[in-house]
Amino acid sequence: MANPDRLTALDSTFLHLEDHSDAHMHVASVMVFEGAAPTLRELIDHIQSRLHLVPRYRQRLAYVPLGQGRPVWADDPHFNPYYHIRHTALPQPADDAALKRLAGRLFSQRLDRSKPLWEMWLVQSMSGGRFALIAKTHHALVDGISGVDITTVLFDTAAEPAPTAPSSPWSAKPLPGPAKLLGEALIERSTVPAEMARGARALLRAPRKAAGQIKDGLASIGATTLAGINAPAPPSPFNVDIGPHRRYTFLDTDLDTFKAIKDSLGGTLNDVVLTAVALSLGRFLRSHGHDTKDLVLKAMVPVSVRSKEQRGTLGNQVAAMWAPLPVGVENPAECLHKISAAMEDLKKSGQAVGAQVLTNLAGFAPPTILSQAARLQARQPFFNLVVTNVPGPQFPLYLLGRRLQVLYPVVPLAQRQALGIAVMSYDGHLGFGLLGDYDALPDLDGIALDLRSAVASLARAAGVRPPSAKPGRARSGRKPKSAGHNGTTAAAKHAAGSGGSAKKPASAS
């Protein structure tokens, strides 16, 4: 029987993607709250009172000797909440620009694999009577959808904190020794195929059904593979060697505006999000002298395949779709129609199902093959950037009585992926978080400004009147290019993501 604490093949892939590269495979979020910050002690006590609900947060990786199996999660006997929950402040004026700079520095730092793979920073005393939390969790531990579940565990749905059931004092189980880790891995390797054989015998008892499943599976795998091989991603300034340093910016938009655009022009909410991204990247490329005529970038769109029964569990339950971004199309309505039609065809093609099948098959591959496959995948030009769209809670969340005002997500950069765009909805907001390589994208804030302009152009095309600015939303302008290397300053501000769509599966980071 498989060890429930063993990383899946997909979870392990996120570890391999970091090896021998400048990629940092942590997902993250920047959260801005109303009111005065709690003390560090208050925050730690609050989080510790709920850690029993997310036991992985007190576990670290235990590696199988000689690479003979995927790692397992094991209790960290040296777990110290003060290492994972840290306290900092911003320099004056302690505004959003300072928060973005701090976030970029924190996202440039790889998580320590010898400890539980998460950390949280309490950012005290921002301008406007606010404070912030910056949270990082390794992608091997959590995907976008399960990350939302963790957020709702750590936060409350009312200003008055809900009482939690008392838990017994926690004590770490002994770390498994090398012999135990190796023995369990070898036993699993010999027993899991037996489970596969029993499953095959069951299928043979219903050969017509088995044939249909095999046919559907092969067709979906073919759709997924051909999507990458037959139409590789075109060259772009977003696909260059990256370094270890990051820039981060964010943008707050109104969820109802996106819904109104969808209702007026057609498509899904996710199609409108992808269209806004395509329009903004087209504007950005043209403003930097790049020819976008007939240029179609490819976005890797993670799609959640997490069932209702699996909500609240950690680990990754995602597949992928390759979405076209026609950045050469400047007409907003035309761009949306092209993306909507393409996404509908992709859903019918079985791309997401095929990706899930391939992921499941990877569970039976030796770890050394998984490691090589992860490095090979990172070098292949299958896509230009990741655009992930995660549905968040559509009600206010509170931390120790302080209301969460806005929420900005983060998707990591892989090798030769200099830009990642994460989107998440929260309480009527749709927040965009843009992570860029520090050297490759010095004008990252310019993309956020172009994104704001793209949303406005979509709204005009749909006859939608943009809402007045919500609390915490701010505007700023782009500096002229003569401003030097850093060219532009952010105009993008607060945020919170979006509802996904596909089947309707939600997108995930």
Residue pairs with C-beta under 8 A, 6 or more apart in sequence:
1 188
1 191
2 188
2 192
3 72
3 184
3 188
5 59
5 72
5 73
5 74
6 69
6 70
6 71
6 72
6 73
6 188
7 15
7 61
7 70
7 71
7 72
7 73
7 140
7 315
8 70
8 315
8 316
8 363
9 70
9 359
9 362
9 363
9 365
9 370
10 315
10 316
10 318
10 359
10 362
11 70
11 139
11 140
11 141
11 315
11 316
12 70
12 71
12 140
12 367
12 370
13 362
13 370
13 373
13 374
13 377
14 25
14 138
14 139
14 140
14 316
15 25
15 61
15 71
15 113
15 138
15 140
16 370
16 371
16 374
16 375
17 23
17 25
17 374
17 375
17 377
17 378
17 414
17 415
18 24
18 25
18 110
19 371
19 374
19 375
20 375
21 375
21 378
21 415
22 242
22 243
22 244
22 415
23 242
23 378
23 412
23 413
23 414
23 415
24 107
24 108
24 109
24 110
24 111
24 244
24 246
24 412
24 413
25 138
25 139
25 140
25 412
26 107
26 110
26 111
26 117
26 136
26 137
26 138
26 139
26 410
26 412
27 136
27 137
27 138
27 139
27 142
27 143
27 144
27 147
27 409
27 410
27 411
27 412
27 422
27 509
28 103
28 106
28 107
28 134
28 135
28 136
28 137
28 409
28 410
29 134
29 135
29 147
29 151
29 407
29 408
29 409
29 410
29 424
29 433
30 99
30 103
30 132
30 133
30 134
30 248
30 250
30 407
30 408
30 410
30 433
31 132
31 133
31 134
31 135
31 404
31 406
31 407
31 408
32 99
32 126
32 130
32 131
32 132
32 404
32 405
32 406
32 407
32 472
32 494
33 130
33 131
33 132
33 133
33 399
33 402
33 403
33 404
33 405
34 129
34 130
34 402
34 403
34 405
34 472
35 129
35 130
35 131
35 401
35 402
35 403
36 125
36 129
36 131
36 402
37 122
37 123
37 124
37 125
37 131
37 402
38 46
38 122
38 399
38 400
38 402
40 85
40 87
40 122
42 400
43 85
43 122
43 399
43 400
44 81
44 82
44 85
46 161
46 399
46 400
47 81
47 85
47 120
47 154
48 81
49 164
49 167
50 153
50 154
50 164
51 57
51 58
51 170
52 167
52 170
53 153
53 164
54 150
54 153
54 154
54 314
56 73
56 116
56 141
56 314
57 84
57 116
57 118
58 75
58 76
58 79
58 116
58 170
58 172
59 73
59 74
59 75
59 76
59 116
60 73
60 74
60 75
60 76
60 113
60 114
60 115
60 116
60 117
61 71
61 72
61 73
61 74
61 113
61 117
62 71
62 72
62 73
62 74
62 175
62 176
62 181
63 71
63 181
64 70
64 71
64 72
64 181
64 182
64 185
64 367
65 178
65 181
65 182
66 182
67 367
67 368
67 371
68 182
68 185
68 186
68 189
68 367
69 181
69 182
69 184
69 185
69 186
69 188
69 189
69 367
70 185
70 367
70 370
72 176
72 181
72 184
74 173
74 175
74 176
75 172
75 173
75 175
76 115
76 116
76 172
77 172
77 174
77 175
78 115
79 115
79 116
79 172
83 115
83 119
84 115
84 116
84 118
84 119
84 120
85 119
85 120
85 122
86 119
86 120
86 121
86 122
87 121
87 122
87 124
88 102
88 121
88 122
88 123
88 124
89 123
89 124
89 125
90 98
90 99
90 102
90 123
90 125
90 126
91 98
93 127
94 125
94 126
94 127
95 126
95 127
96 250
96 474
96 490
96 493
96 494
97 489
97 490
99 123
99 126
99 132
100 247
100 248
100 249
100 250
100 490
102 121
102 123
102 134
103 134
103 248
103 410
104 245
104 246
104 247
104 248
104 438
105 246
106 121
106 134
106 136
107 136
107 246
107 248
107 410
107 435
108 244
108 245
108 246
108 438
110 244
111 117
111 118
111 119
111 136
111 138
117 137
117 138
117 140
117 141
118 135
118 136
118 137
118 138
118 141
119 135
119 136
120 133
120 134
120 135
120 136
121 133
121 134
121 135
122 131
122 133
123 131
123 132
123 133
123 134
124 131
125 131
126 132
128 472
130 405
130 472
131 402
133 399
137 147
137 150
139 316
139 412
139 509
140 316
141 314
141 315
142 150
142 314
142 315
142 316
143 302
143 304
143 306
143 315
143 316
143 317
143 318
143 508
143 509
144 302
144 304
144 318
144 388
144 390
144 409
144 422
144 424
144 507
144 508
144 509
145 304
145 306
145 311
145 317
145 318
145 390
145 506
145 508
146 306
146 311
146 312
146 313
146 314
146 315
146 316
146 317
147 390
147 509
148 390
148 391
148 392
148 393
148 424
149 311
149 312
150 314
151 392
151 393
151 397
152 393
152 397
154 399
155 397
155 398
155 399
155 404
156 162
156 397
156 398
156 399
157 395
157 396
157 397
157 398
158 398
159 398
159 401
159 403
160 401
161 398
161 400
161 401
176 184
192 364
193 364
196 364
203 209
203 210
203 213
204 210
216 350
216 353
217 353
217 354
217 357
219 350
219 354
220 349
220 350
220 351
220 353
220 354
220 357
221 354
221 357
221 358
222 354
223 349
223 350
223 351
223 354
224 320
224 350
224 351
224 354
224 355
224 358
225 354
227 322
227 346
227 349
227 351
228 322
228 380
228 382
228 383
231 298
231 322
232 380
232 381
232 382
233 239
233 297
233 298
233 381
233 382
233 383
233 384
234 295
234 296
234 297
234 298
234 384
235 381
236 285
236 290
236 297
236 384
237 285
237 288
237 290
237 418
237 440
238 281
238 297
238 384
238 385
238 417
238 418
238 419
238 440
238 441
239 381
239 384
239 416
239 417
239 418
240 416
240 418
240 437
240 440
241 415
241 416
242 413
242 415
242 416
242 417
242 418
242 437
242 439
242 440
243 437
243 438
243 439
245 437
245 438
245 439
246 413
246 435
246 436
246 437
246 438
247 435
247 436
247 437
247 438
247 441
247 442
247 444
248 410
248 433
248 434
248 435
248 436
248 444
249 433
249 434
249 436
249 444
249 445
249 447
249 448
249 490
249 492
250 408
250 431
250 432
250 433
250 434
250 448
250 492
250 493
250 494
250 495
251 431
251 432
251 434
251 448
251 451
251 452
251 492
251 493
251 495
252 406
252 429
252 430
252 431
252 432
252 470
252 472
252 473
252 492
252 493
252 494
252 495
252 496
253 429
253 430
253 431
253 432
253 452
253 455
253 495
254 428
254 429
254 430
254 466
254 467
254 470
255 425
255 428
255 429
255 430
255 496
255 498
256 428
256 467
257 430
257 455
257 459
257 464
257 466
257 467
258 269
258 272
258 273
258 430
258 455
258 498
259 269
260 459
260 462
260 464
261 272
261 336
261 458
261 459
261 461
261 462
261 464
262 268
262 269
262 271
262 272
264 462
264 463
264 464
265 272
265 333
265 336
265 337
265 458
265 461
265 462
266 336
266 337
266 340
267 275
267 336
267 337
267 339
267 340
267 343
268 340
268 343
268 501
269 498
269 499
269 500
269 501
270 301
270 343
270 389
270 498
270 499
270 500
270 501
270 502
270 507
271 336
271 339
271 340
271 343
271 501
272 336
272 458
273 387
273 389
273 423
273 430
273 498
274 299
274 301
274 323
274 325
274 339
274 343
274 387
275 332
275 335
275 336
275 339
275 454
275 458
276 451
276 454
276 455
276 458
277 299
277 325
277 387
277 421
277 451
277 454
278 297
278 325
278 326
278 327
278 329
278 335
278 339
279 327
279 330
279 332
279 335
279 450
279 454
279 457
279 458
280 447
280 450
280 451
280 453
280 454
281 297
281 325
281 327
281 447
281 450
282 292
282 295
282 327
282 328
282 329
282 330
283 450
283 453
283 454
284 443
284 446
284 447
284 450
285 292
285 295
285 327
286 292
287 446
287 450
288 443
292 327
292 328
293 328
294 328
295 326
295 327
295 328
296 324
296 325
296 326
296 327
296 328
297 324
297 325
297 327
297 384
297 385
298 322
298 323
298 324
298 325
298 382
298 383
298 384
299 322
299 323
299 324
299 325
299 383
299 384
299 385
299 386
299 387
300 320
300 321
300 322
300 323
300 382
300 383
300 385
300 386
300 387
301 320
301 321
301 322
301 323
301 386
301 387
301 388
301 389
301 502
301 507
302 318
302 319
302 320
302 386
302 388
302 507
302 508
302 509
303 318
303 319
303 320
303 321
303 352
303 355
303 500
303 502
303 503
303 505
303 506
303 507
303 508
304 317
304 318
304 500
304 505
304 506
304 507
304 508
305 317
305 318
305 319
305 352
305 356
305 505
306 313
306 317
306 318
306 508
307 317
310 317
317 508
318 508
318 509
319 352
319 353
319 354
319 355
319 356
319 359
320 351
320 352
320 355
321 343
321 346
321 347
321 351
321 352
321 355
321 502
322 346
322 351
322 382
322 383
323 339
323 342
323 343
323 346
323 387
324 338
324 339
324 342
325 339
325 384
325 387
326 335
326 338
326 339
329 335
329 338
331 461
332 454
332 457
332 458
332 460
332 461
333 461
333 462
336 458
343 502
346 352
347 502
347 503
352 502
352 503
352 505
362 370
362 373
365 373
378 414
378 415
378 416
379 415
379 416
381 416
384 417
385 417
385 419
385 420
385 421
386 411
386 414
386 417
386 420
386 421
386 422
386 509
387 421
387 422
387 423
388 409
388 411
388 420
388 421
388 422
388 423
388 507
388 508
388 509
389 423
389 424
389 497
389 498
389 499
389 500
389 506
389 507
390 409
390 422
390 423
390 424
390 425
390 497
390 498
390 500
390 506
390 507
390 508
390 509
391 424
391 425
391 497
391 498
391 499
391 500
391 506
392 407
392 424
392 425
392 426
392 496
392 497
393 426
393 427
394 425
394 426
394 427
394 428
395 427
396 403
396 404
396 427
397 403
397 404
397 426
397 427
398 404
404 426
404 427
405 471
405 472
405 494
406 426
406 429
406 431
406 472
406 493
406 494
406 495
406 496
407 424
407 426
407 429
407 431
407 495
407 496
407 497
408 422
408 424
408 431
408 432
408 433
408 494
408 495
408 496
409 422
409 423
409 424
409 431
409 433
409 495
409 497
409 509
410 420
410 422
410 433
410 435
411 420
411 421
411 422
411 433
411 435
411 509
412 420
412 435
413 419
413 420
413 435
413 436
413 437
418 436
418 437
418 440
418 441
419 434
419 435
419 436
419 437
419 441
419 444
419 447
420 434
420 435
420 436
421 432
421 433
421 434
421 435
422 432
422 433
422 435
422 497
422 509
423 430
423 431
423 432
423 433
423 497
423 498
423 507
424 430
424 431
424 433
424 495
424 496
424 497
424 498
425 431
425 496
425 497
425 498
425 499
426 496
426 497
427 496
428 470
429 470
429 494
429 495
429 496
429 497
430 495
430 496
430 497
430 498
431 494
431 495
431 496
431 497
432 448
432 451
432 492
432 495
432 497
433 495
434 444
434 447
434 448
434 451
434 492
436 444
436 447
441 447
442 485
442 486
442 487
443 486
443 487
443 488
445 478
445 488
445 489
445 490
445 491
445 492
446 478
446 487
446 488
448 490
448 491
448 492
449 478
449 488
449 490
449 491
449 492
451 492
452 491
452 492
456 466
458 464
459 465
459 466
469 475
472 493
472 494
473 493
473 494
474 493
474 494
475 491
475 493
476 489
476 490
476 491
477 491
478 488
478 489
478 491
479 487
479 488
479 489
481 487
499 506
500 506
500 507
500 508
501 507
